[in-house]
Amino acid sequence: MSNPKAIFFTAALFPQFIDINLSIWPQLMVLSVTMMTLSFLALTFLATASSKLSSKVGKKFSKFFDRLTGSIFILFGITLIAARR
């Protein structure tokens, strides 16, 4: 309920795979379990890959990347402030 994007995504995706001649609830359950399983597997893969990658990438690159992304977010903030005037 706290993420309306997920609700809109589900509301747009699920009707394409539901047969109106059959019972709705079993179909929704199968679709929900399938979506949750695929999401879990994708997130598990990403966590495992990032863990293995971070152990191979040195602290020097990690520090550089943190500074780069931080600078980009600061630039975005400055751009937003300038755009409001």
N, CA, C and O atoms as a GROMACS GRO file, in nm:
protein
  340
    1MET      N    1   0.081  -0.120   0.000
    1MET     CA    2   0.000   0.000   0.000
    1MET      C    3   0.086   0.126   0.000
    1MET      O    4   0.040   0.232  -0.042
    2SER      N    5   0.210   0.116   0.046
    2SER     CA    6   0.293   0.236   0.054
    2SER      C    7   0.363   0.268  -0.078
    2SER      O    8   0.424   0.374  -0.092
    3ASN      N    9   0.356   0.177  -0.175
    3ASN     CA   10   0.422   0.200  -0.302
    3ASN      C   11   0.318   0.195  -0.414
    3ASN      O   12   0.287   0.087  -0.465
    4PRO      N   13   0.264   0.309  -0.454
    4PRO     CA   14   0.161   0.308  -0.558
    4PRO      C   15   0.213   0.261  -0.694
    4PRO      O   16   0.134   0.213  -0.776
    5LYS      N   17   0.344   0.274  -0.719
    5LYS     CA   18   0.398   0.227  -0.847
    5LYS      C   19   0.379   0.076  -0.862
    5LYS      O   20   0.348   0.028  -0.972
    6ALA      N   21   0.397   0.003  -0.756
    6ALA     CA   22   0.378  -0.143  -0.762
    6ALA      C   23   0.232  -0.178  -0.788
    6ALA      O   24   0.203  -0.272  -0.860
    7ILE      N   25   0.143  -0.102  -0.730
    7ILE     CA   26   0.000  -0.126  -0.752
    7ILE      C   27  -0.036  -0.099  -0.897
    7ILE      O   28  -0.108  -0.178  -0.959
    8PHE      N   29   0.013   0.012  -0.952
    8PHE     CA   30  -0.016   0.044  -1.092
    8PHE      C   31   0.048  -0.057  -1.187
    8PHE      O   32  -0.013  -0.096  -1.287
    9PHE      N   33   0.168  -0.101  -1.156
    9PHE     CA   34   0.235  -0.200  -1.239
    9PHE      C   35   0.156  -0.331  -1.241
    9PHE      O   36   0.134  -0.389  -1.347
   10THR      N   37   0.115  -0.376  -1.123
   10THR     CA   38   0.038  -0.500  -1.113
   10THR      C   39  -0.097  -0.485  -1.183
   10THR      O   40  -0.142  -0.577  -1.252
   11ALA      N   41  -0.161  -0.371  -1.165
   11ALA     CA   42  -0.292  -0.349  -1.228
   11ALA      C   43  -0.281  -0.342  -1.380
   11ALA      O   44  -0.376  -0.375  -1.450
   12ALA      N   45  -0.167  -0.301  -1.431
   12ALA     CA   46  -0.148  -0.296  -1.576
   12ALA      C   47  -0.103  -0.430  -1.634
   12ALA      O   48  -0.133  -0.461  -1.749
   13LEU      N   49  -0.030  -0.508  -1.554
   13LEU     CA   50   0.027  -0.632  -1.605
   13LEU      C   51  -0.068  -0.751  -1.594
   13LEU      O   52  -0.084  -0.826  -1.690
   14PHE      N   53  -0.130  -0.769  -1.480
   14PHE     CA   54  -0.209  -0.890  -1.454
   14PHE      C   55  -0.328  -0.910  -1.547
   14PHE      O   56  -0.350  -1.023  -1.591
   15PRO      N   57  -0.406  -0.808  -1.580
   15PRO     CA   58  -0.525  -0.832  -1.664
   15PRO      C   59  -0.495  -0.897  -1.799
   15PRO      O   60  -0.581  -0.963  -1.856
   16GLN      N   61  -0.376  -0.881  -1.849
   16GLN     CA   62  -0.340  -0.939  -1.977
   16GLN      C   63  -0.333  -1.091  -1.971
   16GLN      O   64  -0.345  -1.158  -2.074
   17PHE      N   65  -0.314  -1.147  -1.851
   17PHE     CA   66  -0.295  -1.290  -1.835
   17PHE      C   67  -0.412  -1.359  -1.765
   17PHE      O   68  -0.404  -1.478  -1.733
   18ILE      N   69  -0.519  -1.287  -1.741
   18ILE     CA   70  -0.635  -1.344  -1.670
   18ILE      C   71  -0.744  -1.379  -1.771
   18ILE      O   72  -0.781  -1.299  -1.856
   19ASP      N   73  -0.793  -1.502  -1.759
   19ASP     CA   74  -0.903  -1.549  -1.843
   19ASP      C   75  -1.034  -1.522  -1.768
   19ASP      O   76  -1.054  -1.576  -1.659
   20ILE      N   77  -1.120  -1.439  -1.823
   20ILE     CA   78  -1.243  -1.400  -1.753
   20ILE      C   79  -1.343  -1.514  -1.743
   20ILE      O   80  -1.439  -1.504  -1.666
   21ASN      N   81  -1.323  -1.622  -1.818
   21ASN     CA   82  -1.414  -1.735  -1.811
   21ASN      C   83  -1.382  -1.830  -1.695
   21ASN      O   84  -1.461  -1.918  -1.663
   22LEU      N   85  -1.267  -1.811  -1.632
   22LEU     CA   86  -1.226  -1.895  -1.519
   22LEU      C   87  -1.233  -1.814  -1.390
   22LEU      O   88  -1.250  -1.693  -1.392
   23SER      N   89  -1.219  -1.883  -1.278
   23SER     CA   90  -1.220  -1.817  -1.149
   23SER      C   91  -1.099  -1.722  -1.138
   23SER      O   92  -0.987  -1.757  -1.175
   24ILE      N   93  -1.124  -1.604  -1.086
   24ILE     CA   94  -1.022  -1.499  -1.082
   24ILE      C   95  -0.917  -1.526  -0.974
   24ILE      O   96  -0.797  -1.512  -1.000
   25TRP      N   97  -0.960  -1.563  -0.854
   25TRP     CA   98  -0.868  -1.574  -0.740
   25TRP      C   99  -0.755  -1.675  -0.761
   25TRP      O  100  -0.640  -1.642  -0.730
   26PRO      N  101  -0.780  -1.795  -0.812
   26PRO     CA  102  -0.666  -1.884  -0.836
   26PRO      C  103  -0.567  -1.828  -0.938
   26PRO      O  104  -0.446  -1.847  -0.925
   27GLN      N  105  -0.618  -1.760  -1.037
   27GLN     CA  106  -0.530  -1.699  -1.137
   27GLN      C  107  -0.445  -1.588  -1.075
   27GLN      O  108  -0.325  -1.578  -1.102
   28LEU      N  109  -0.508  -1.507  -0.991
   28LEU     CA  110  -0.433  -1.400  -0.924
   28LEU      C  111  -0.326  -1.458  -0.831
   28LEU      O  112  -0.216  -1.404  -0.821
   29MET      N  113  -0.359  -1.568  -0.764
   29MET     CA  114  -0.262  -1.630  -0.675
   29MET      C  115  -0.141  -1.683  -0.754
   29MET      O  116  -0.026  -1.664  -0.713
   30VAL      N  117  -0.167  -1.750  -0.865
   30VAL     CA  118  -0.057  -1.803  -0.947
   30VAL      C  119   0.029  -1.688  -1.001
   30VAL      O  120   0.152  -1.696  -0.997
   31LEU      N  121  -0.034  -1.584  -1.049
   31LEU     CA  122   0.041  -1.469  -1.101
   31LEU      C  123   0.122  -1.401  -0.990
   31LEU      O  124   0.236  -1.362  -1.012
   32SER      N  125   0.063  -1.387  -0.873
   32SER     CA  126   0.132  -1.322  -0.761
   32SER      C  127   0.251  -1.403  -0.715
   32SER      O  128   0.360  -1.348  -0.694
   33VAL      N  129   0.232  -1.533  -0.700
   33VAL     CA  130   0.343  -1.619  -0.657
   33VAL      C  131   0.454  -1.619  -0.762
   33VAL      O  132   0.572  -1.616  -0.728
   34THR      N  133   0.417  -1.623  -0.888
   34THR     CA  134   0.516  -1.620  -0.995
   34THR      C  135   0.594  -1.489  -0.992
   34THR      O  136   0.716  -1.489  -1.004
   35MET      N  137   0.524  -1.378  -0.978
   35MET     CA  138   0.589  -1.248  -0.975
   35MET      C  139   0.682  -1.234  -0.854
   35MET      O  140   0.793  -1.183  -0.866
   36MET      N  141   0.636  -1.280  -0.737
   36MET     CA  142   0.719  -1.272  -0.617
   36MET      C  143   0.842  -1.362  -0.629
   36MET      O  144   0.951  -1.323  -0.586
   37THR      N  145   0.827  -1.480  -0.688
   37THR     CA  146   0.940  -1.572  -0.704
   37THR      C  147   1.044  -1.513  -0.799
   37THR      O  148   1.163  -1.516  -0.770
   38LEU      N  149   0.998  -1.461  -0.911
   38LEU     CA  150   1.092  -1.401  -1.006
   38LEU      C  151   1.161  -1.279  -0.947
   38LEU      O  152   1.280  -1.258  -0.969
   39SER      N  153   1.088  -1.198  -0.872
   39SER     CA  154   1.148  -1.082  -0.807
   39SER      C  155   1.252  -1.125  -0.705
   39SER      O  156   1.360  -1.066  -0.697
   40PHE      N  157   1.219  -1.228  -0.625
   40PHE     CA  158   1.313  -1.278  -0.526
   40PHE      C  159   1.440  -1.330  -0.592
   40PHE      O  160   1.551  -1.301  -0.546
   41LEU      N  161   1.424  -1.408  -0.699
   41LEU     CA  162   1.541  -1.462  -0.768
   41LEU      C  163   1.627  -1.352  -0.829
   41LEU      O  164   1.750  -1.358  -0.822
   42ALA      N  165   1.564  -1.252  -0.888
   42ALA     CA  166   1.640  -1.141  -0.946
   42ALA      C  167   1.716  -1.062  -0.840
   42ALA      O  168   1.832  -1.028  -0.858
   43LEU      N  169   1.649  -1.034  -0.728
   43LEU     CA  170   1.715  -0.959  -0.621
   43LEU      C  171   1.826  -1.040  -0.555
   43LEU      O  172   1.930  -0.985  -0.517
   44THR      N  173   1.805  -1.170  -0.542
   44THR     CA  174   1.910  -1.257  -0.487
   44THR      C  175   2.031  -1.260  -0.578
   44THR      O  176   2.145  -1.253  -0.532
   45PHE      N  177   2.006  -1.271  -0.709
   45PHE     CA  178   2.116  -1.268  -0.806
   45PHE      C  179   2.193  -1.136  -0.796
   45PHE      O  180   2.316  -1.136  -0.794
   46LEU      N  181   2.121  -1.024  -0.792
   46LEU     CA  182   2.187  -0.894  -0.784
   46LEU      C  183   2.268  -0.879  -0.656
   46LEU      O  184   2.378  -0.826  -0.659
   47ALA      N  185   2.215  -0.926  -0.544
   47ALA     CA  186   2.287  -0.917  -0.418
   47ALA      C  187   2.413  -1.003  -0.421
   47ALA      O  188   2.519  -0.960  -0.374
   48THR      N  189   2.402  -1.122  -0.475
   48THR     CA  190   2.518  -1.211  -0.483
   48THR      C  191   2.624  -1.154  -0.577
   48THR      O  192   2.743  -1.154  -0.545
   49ALA      N  193   2.580  -1.106  -0.692
   49ALA     CA  194   2.674  -1.049  -0.789
   49ALA      C  195   2.743  -0.925  -0.732
   49ALA      O  196   2.864  -0.908  -0.749
   50SER      N  197   2.668  -0.839  -0.666
   50SER     CA  198   2.729  -0.718  -0.612
   50SER      C  199   2.824  -0.751  -0.497
   50SER      O  200   2.926  -0.684  -0.479
   51SER      N  201   2.791  -0.853  -0.419
   51SER     CA  202   2.880  -0.894  -0.311
   51SER      C  203   3.012  -0.947  -0.366
   51SER      O  204   3.120  -0.911  -0.317
   52LYS      N  205   3.004  -1.031  -0.467
   52LYS     CA  206   3.126  -1.086  -0.528
   52LYS      C  207   3.206  -0.977  -0.599
   52LYS      O  208   3.329  -0.976  -0.593
   53LEU      N  209   3.136  -0.886  -0.665
   53LEU     CA  210   3.205  -0.779  -0.736
   53LEU      C  211   3.272  -0.682  -0.639
   53LEU      O  212   3.384  -0.636  -0.664
   54SER      N  213   3.205  -0.652  -0.529
   54SER     CA  214   3.263  -0.557  -0.433
   54SER      C  215   3.387  -0.613  -0.366
   54SER      O  216   3.477  -0.538  -0.330
   55SER      N  217   3.393  -0.746  -0.348
   55SER     CA  218   3.512  -0.803  -0.288
   55SER      C  219   3.630  -0.804  -0.387
   55SER      O  220   3.745  -0.803  -0.345
   56LYS      N  221   3.601  -0.805  -0.517
   56LYS     CA  222   3.707  -0.802  -0.617
   56LYS      C  223   3.753  -0.661  -0.650
   56LYS      O  224   3.869  -0.639  -0.687
   57VAL      N  225   3.662  -0.567  -0.638
   57VAL     CA  226   3.696  -0.428  -0.666
   57VAL      C  227   3.758  -0.370  -0.539
   57VAL      O  228   3.707  -0.389  -0.429
   58GLY      N  229   3.866  -0.299  -0.556
   58GLY     CA  230   3.938  -0.246  -0.442
   58GLY      C  231   3.866  -0.130  -0.375
   58GLY      O  232   3.770  -0.075  -0.428
   59LYS      N  233   3.916  -0.095  -0.255
   59LYS     CA  234   3.858   0.018  -0.181
   59LYS      C  235   3.882   0.150  -0.253
   59LYS      O  236   3.804   0.244  -0.238
   60LYS      N  237   3.990   0.156  -0.329
   60LYS     CA  238   4.021   0.280  -0.400
   60LYS      C  239   3.911   0.312  -0.502
   60LYS      O  240   3.864   0.426  -0.508
   61PHE      N  241   3.871   0.213  -0.582
   61PHE     CA  242   3.765   0.234  -0.679
   61PHE      C  243   3.633   0.263  -0.609
   61PHE      O  244   3.556   0.349  -0.653
   62SER      N  245   3.606   0.193  -0.500
   62SER     CA  246   3.482   0.214  -0.425
   62SER      C  247   3.474   0.357  -0.373
   62SER      O  248   3.369   0.420  -0.379
   63LYS      N  249   3.584   0.407  -0.321
   63LYS     CA  250   3.589   0.545  -0.271
   63LYS      C  251   3.566   0.644  -0.385
   63LYS      O  252   3.493   0.742  -0.369
   64PHE      N  253   3.630   0.619  -0.501
   64PHE     CA  254   3.611   0.704  -0.618
   64PHE      C  255   3.465   0.704  -0.663
   64PHE      O  256   3.408   0.809  -0.692
   65PHE      N  257   3.406   0.584  -0.669
   65PHE     CA  258   3.268   0.572  -0.713
   65PHE      C  259   3.174   0.645  -0.618
   65PHE      O  260   3.081   0.712  -0.662
   66ASP      N  261   3.197   0.631  -0.487
   66ASP     CA  262   3.114   0.702  -0.388
   66ASP      C  263   3.125   0.853  -0.406
   66ASP      O  264   3.024   0.923  -0.398
   67ARG      N  265   3.244   0.901  -0.428
   67ARG     CA  266   3.262   1.046  -0.448
   67ARG      C  267   3.196   1.093  -0.578
   67ARG      O  268   3.135   1.200  -0.582
   68LEU      N  269   3.209   1.014  -0.683
   68LEU     CA  270   3.148   1.049  -0.811
   68LEU      C  271   2.996   1.056  -0.800
   68LEU      O  272   2.936   1.155  -0.840
   69THR      N  273   2.935   0.952  -0.745
   69THR     CA  274   2.789   0.952  -0.734
   69THR      C  275   2.740   1.059  -0.636
   69THR      O  276   2.636   1.120  -0.659
   70GLY      N  277   2.814   1.082  -0.531
   70GLY     CA  278   2.778   1.190  -0.439
   70GLY      C  279   2.782   1.326  -0.507
   70GLY      O  280   2.694   1.410  -0.487
   71SER      N  281   2.884   1.347  -0.587
   71SER     CA  282   2.896   1.474  -0.662
   71SER      C  283   2.782   1.490  -0.761
   71SER      O  284   2.729   1.600  -0.778
   72ILE      N  285   2.744   1.381  -0.824
   72ILE     CA  286   2.632   1.388  -0.919
   72ILE      C  287   2.503   1.426  -0.847
   72ILE      O  288   2.427   1.509  -0.897
   73PHE      N  289   2.478   1.367  -0.730
   73PHE     CA  290   2.358   1.402  -0.655
   73PHE      C  291   2.361   1.548  -0.606
   73PHE      O  292   2.258   1.615  -0.605
   74ILE      N  293   2.477   1.596  -0.568
   74ILE     CA  294   2.489   1.737  -0.530
   74ILE      C  295   2.460   1.826  -0.650
   74ILE      O  296   2.393   1.929  -0.636
   75LEU      N  297   2.510   1.788  -0.767
   75LEU     CA  298   2.483   1.864  -0.890
   75LEU      C  299   2.334   1.864  -0.921
   75LEU      O  300   2.278   1.967  -0.960
   76PHE      N  301   2.268   1.749  -0.904
   76PHE     CA  302   2.123   1.743  -0.924
   76PHE      C  303   2.051   1.839  -0.828
   76PHE      O  304   1.958   1.908  -0.867
   77GLY      N  305   2.094   1.841  -0.704
   77GLY     CA  306   2.032   1.930  -0.605
   77GLY      C  307   2.049   2.076  -0.642
   77GLY      O  308   1.955   2.155  -0.632
   78ILE      N  309   2.169   2.112  -0.685
   78ILE     CA  310   2.195   2.251  -0.727
   78ILE      C  311   2.110   2.286  -0.848
   78ILE      O  312   2.056   2.396  -0.858
   79THR      N  313   2.097   2.192  -0.941
   79THR     CA  314   2.013   2.215  -1.059
   79THR      C  315   1.867   2.236  -1.020
   79THR      O  316   1.799   2.322  -1.076
   80LEU      N  317   1.819   2.157  -0.924
   80LEU     CA  318   1.681   2.175  -0.878
   80LEU      C  319   1.660   2.310  -0.812
   80LEU      O  320   1.558   2.375  -0.833
   81ILE      N  321   1.756   2.352  -0.731
   81ILE     CA  322   1.746   2.482  -0.665
   81ILE      C  323   1.745   2.593  -0.770
   81ILE      O  324   1.665   2.687  -0.761
   82ALA      N  325   1.832   2.583  -0.869
   82ALA     CA  326   1.840   2.686  -0.973
   82ALA      C  327   1.713   2.687  -1.059
   82ALA      O  328   1.674   2.793  -1.108
   83ALA      N  329   1.650   2.574  -1.078
   83ALA     CA  330   1.532   2.566  -1.163
   83ALA      C  331   1.409   2.628  -1.096
   83ALA      O  332   1.316   2.669  -1.166
   84ARG      N  333   1.406   2.636  -0.967
   84ARG     CA  334   1.291   2.692  -0.895
   84ARG      C  335   1.288   2.843  -0.899
   84ARG      O  336   1.186   2.902  -0.866
   85ARG      N  337   1.395   2.905  -0.938
   85ARG     CA  338   1.400   3.052  -0.935
   85ARG      C  339   1.349   3.108  -1.061
   85ARG      O  340   1.345   3.230  -1.077
   0.00000   0.00000   0.00000
